[in-house]
Amino acid sequence: MAAVTAYVGLGANLQAPASQVRRALDELAAVPKTRITARSPLYKSPPLGPQDQPDYVNAVAAVETTLAPLELLAALRAIETAHGRRRDGTRWGPRSLDLDLLIYGDVTMQTPELTLPHPGVPERAFVLYPLHDIAPALVIPGLGAVSELRARLGDARIERLEPQDA
């Protein structure tokens, strides 16, 4: 299988979230048949959903991989589990680590486990700002250009925590 460029969203708001995200980036770099080609700075943003929880720290990584989408998703879930993530059905609650497969080349798919591209990308500043940092010219299949999607957000409540070259 030829290498595909995929984009992974990382987020955490528990247990030293910036450290959780940085460690997860290191672990993502160790996934077999996968290498990180770019990583965004870290950003802080308010939680999506219930507001009675800590702010999130988020980032996006670009990877080249020869893993199939569901294989890459399984590797992401294994990293989450190693960080104490429990999938109990709670949506948008606090978590030690959340990894989302956002984009996988030009693949579009919808299965019970995975929808590509991730359907939340166009509305989420915590995805679009870091994604724009590493891939401003990227066109997301069925959604449009990252630069245009980010511009539509207007004034987002998001704060960069690191310089661009972090």
Sequence and secondary structure as in RCSB ss.txt:
>XXXX:A:sequence
MAAVTAYVGLGANLQAPASQVRRALDELAAVPKTRITARSPLYKSPPLGPQDQPDYVNAVAAVETTLAPLELLAA
LRAIETAHGRRRDGTRWGPRSLDLDLLIYGDVTMQTPELTLPHPGVPERAFVLYPLHDIAPALVIPGLGAVSELR
ARLGDARIERLEPQDA
>XXXX:A:secstr
   EEEEEEEEE SSSHHHHHHHHHHHHHTSTTEEEEEE   EEE  SS SSS  EEEEEEEEEE S HHHHHHH
HHHHHHHTT    S SS   S EEEEEEETT  EE SS EES TTGGG HHHHHHHHHH TT EETTTEEHHHHH
HHH S   EE S TT 
